[in-house]
Amino acid sequence: MTSHTKAIAKAPASIANLAVGFDLLGQAFAGCYDTITASKTPESGICLGEVTGLANSLPQQISKNTALRGANAVLQAAGARFGVRLDLHKNIPLSAGLGGSAASSVAAVIAVNALLEQPFSKEELLDFALEGERASSDPPPRDNVSACLYGGLVLASPGQSKQVVQLPCPKGLMAVVIHPQLKIETGESRKKLLTDNSLAQTIDVAGRIAAFVHACHKSDISLLHQVMQDVLIEPQRAATIPPFYQVQKAALNAGAICCSISGSGPSIFAWALQKKANAVQNAMLQAMRDAEILANSYQSPLNVDQCKVIEQ
């Protein structure tokens, strides 16, 4: 039986879609993290405590807050006889396309689970974290949540299957992220996507995903460069990020393996060999400066740890 009254969980950001796998592929990204402290309270239920970092306030309603909603799902499933207060330190920018809502949900679920006498398994926690993410986007996409919960590169099986496949991380690569000072709401962005695609597009996307998975297993950098192009979602979202194509061109000219939109944007990510990562990052930032848009930048290896409890 646990005697813990407090648990702190740290959750990485994430890059969704990875150009070729809309709603299927995700990558944990260590450039920025959210941290959540879950503390037992004698009163039943869940409540929001202090919010610090890149945000100073978040919704108090359980249904509208991914951390509260995910944590509440854990408490209800466990039949807990105690309540929980959540304190959030937001270090992942809001509405950035970097999985900030998923990170908050996953960190809350992991922290509350650490307070239980009989903790749930990781597979069970995925359902609770997805319920939390539903506050941000309904139905909740599994790519960000799975990447944050499992770490590294993940493939979220399609359809009704809830299996998460962890892919090997190609060796010697870094992920570079540029976050312009723009905001895009994931839920609203998804509503604007076209739902009808041609047979040719469907075949193209399927082929790219298959080749991507093979390239990851073989660390085939040349094949990754060939296939990591978004022919489906990127053309529909690029207009919401005015300098996107200039940034993409700058990244590729500087030696990037790929460059596309992270999640729904406005963040833009690139994969590059470690020795070229700084040059790619500088080129992308310069393209943003040329467009007179302020931006922050981050780097991370591909093989990143999952969300975990860092203190009890």
N, C-alpha and C positions, 0 to 999 in steps of 0.2 A: 504494500500500500504506500502511495506517495504522501509525503508530508510537505511538498512544495506549495508555497503560497504565491509565488511569482515566477514567471518565465519570460525570457527575452528572446525573440526570434529575429533573425536577419535574413531578408529576402532580396535576391538580386533582381535587377531589371531584366528585360528580355526583348529579343528581336523576333517578331512574328513574321511568318510567311517565307522569309529567306528567298524572296524573288520567285521561286518556283512552286511553293507549296502553300497556297492560300488556305488558312484555317487548319493546316496539317503539320507544318514544320515550325519549329521554334528553337531558339537558342538562348540559354541563360547568359546574361551580360553583366560582368562585374564592374562596369564603369561607374555605376551608382546603385545604391541599396535603399530599401525601406527597413526600418527597425520598429518592432512593436513589442511593448511590454504588457503582458497580461497579468493582472493581479486579482486574487480571489477577494470577493466581497461577501458579507453575510447575507445581503439581500439577493434574491434570485434574479436572473436575467442578465442582460449585457448592457453596458453603458460606455459612452465615449468620455475619455479623460482629456489629457493635455495633447494638443496637436502642435508640433514644432517643425522646424526645418523650412522647406520650400512652401509650406502651407501653414496657416495659423488657425484655420477653421475647416471643418468638413461636416457633412450632413449628420445630424443627431439621430435621424430616423433609421431604424435597422434596415428597412427595405431599400434605402437609398445610399447606404454606406457599405462598400464591399467588405471591409474588415469586420464591421458589426454583424453583417448578414452571414458571413462565413463562420464566425465564432459562435453566433447564436445557433446555427445548424449543428455544430459540434455539441454544444451544451444540451440541446434538446434531444439529440440522438443518444447521448450518454445518460440522460435522466439525472443530470448533475443536481446536487442539493446545495450548491453554492452559486453565486453570481460572479461575474468578471467585469473588471474595468480595463479598457484598452487605452494605452497611451501610445500615440503614433509619432514617430520622427520620419517625416517625408524627405527623402533625399533624391527621389526619382521625380523629375518634373511632371507636373500635371498635364494631361491631354497632349502628351508628347509622342505617342506611338511607341513607348518603351515599356509597356506592361505595368505601369504604376498601379492601376486598380487591381490587377492580378497579384502583384507583389504584396499589396496590403492584405488581400484576402488570404493568400497562402501563409503569410507570416502570422496572421491572427489565428488561423486554423492550427498551425504548428505550435504556437505558444500556448493556446488553450488546451490542446491535446496533451501537452507536457504536464498539465495540472491534474489530469485524470488518474484515478486509481487503476483503470484498465484502458490504456491508450489504444486508439484505433490504428490500423495498419496504414501504410502510405497509400495503398490502393483505395481504401475507404476514405482517406482524407481528400483524395481528388474530387470526390462527389461534393464534399462540403465546401471546398475551395471554389468549385464551379458554381455552387449555389451563391457564394459570396459575389463572384464575378457577374452574376445575373443582375446585380444592382447597376452595373455599368453598361452591360449589353445583353439583351435577351432575344434569342438564346445565347448563352455564353460561349465564345470560341475557346477551344481547349489548348491552342498552341502556346499562348503566353503562360497560362496556368500550369500546364504540364512542364514547360521548360523551367519555370521557377521552382516547382515542387521536386523535379527529378534532377535538374542540373544538366550542363552540357548541351548536346544537340538531341532533340526529340522529334519523333514522328507520332502524332496522335492518330490512331487508327480511325478511319472514316466510319460513317453509319452509326449503328447502335453499339458497336464495340467500344469499350472504354479502355482498351489496352493502350499503353504508352510504350513505344519502342525507342530505346536509347541507341542512338547512332554513334559510331566511333568518330571522334573529332579529327579531321585532317591535320597532319602534323605541320608545325612551323607557321601557322596562320594566326593573324590578329584580326579582331573586328574593330572597326573605327566607326564612331557614330557622331554625326553633326546634328545638333538640335537647334534649329532656328527659333527665334522668339515669335512663334506663331502657335495657335492652339487649334486642334481639330478634335472634336468629340467622336469617339469610336462608334457609338451607337448611331449617330446621325450620318456618319460617313458610310456605314454599312448599308443604310437604307437607300442610298443613291446608286449603289452598284447595280449593273445590268445582270439579269438572271438568265438570259438566253444567250447561249454561245454556240458557235458553229461546230460542226463535226471536226473540221480541220483544227480549230482552236483546242478542242477537247483532246484530240490525239497529240497535239504539240505539248500541252501541259502534262499529260500522262507520261509522255516520253521523257520530258525534262525531269520530272520527279524520280522516275526509275533510274535515269542516268546519274542524278544527284546522289541517290542512296548508294549506288555502285561506286561512285567516285569517293564518297566518304569512307567506304570500307577499304578502298585501295589507296587512299591519300593521293588520288589522281588530280593534281592541281590543274593540269591542262584541260581535263574534261570538265572540271568545275567552271573554268573560265568560259567554256563553250556553252554550257547549259544554263548557267545562273542568270537568266534574263527573264523578266516578268512580261509576258505577252498578253496577260489577261487583266490584271488589276492595275498595274502601274499606269497604263495609258488613261485609265479612268480617273486616277487620283492625282496625276502629275500637275494638273492645272491648279490644284489647291496649294501647291508649293511653288510659287512663281519662278524661283531660280533652279528648280530641280534638274532640268536637263543640262544646265551649265555646270552644276555641281557634279552630276554624273560623269559628264565628259572630262572634267578636270581630274576626277578620281581615276578614271580609266587611263588617261594620258600619263598620270603619275605612277602607273603600274598596278592599279587595283585589279584583283581577279574578278570582282563584280561590284556593282553599286546599284542600290534600289531603295525603295521606301520601306522604312521599318513600321510594320503594322499598318495602321491607317494614317501614319505621318503625324506631324510634319517632319519628324526625325528621318534622316537619311543615313543608311549604313553602307559600309564597304568591307569586303574581305581583302586582306593583302598579306603577302609574305611579311614576316616580322621585320626584316631589314628594310622594307619599303613602307611600313605603316606610318611612320612620321611624315614622310614625303606626301603620302596620300592624304593624311589628315590636314597638312598645311595647304595642299592644293584645294581641298574641299572648303576649308575656311576662307581662303582667298576668293573663291568663287562667290561665297556668301557676302564677303565684304564688297566685292564688285557690284553686287546687287543691292548694296546698302541695307542689308539685313543682319542684325546682331545674332550671333550664334555661339553656343557652347559646344565643346568637343570632348569626347571620351574615347578610351581604348580599353580593350579587354581581350585576353586569350579566349579561345573557343571552349576549352575544357574548364568550365566553371562549376564550383560546388553548388549543390542544391540549397534551398532555404533550410536553415537549421537553427536549433536552440543554441544560443551562445552563452546563456547564463541562467541558472536556476537558484 
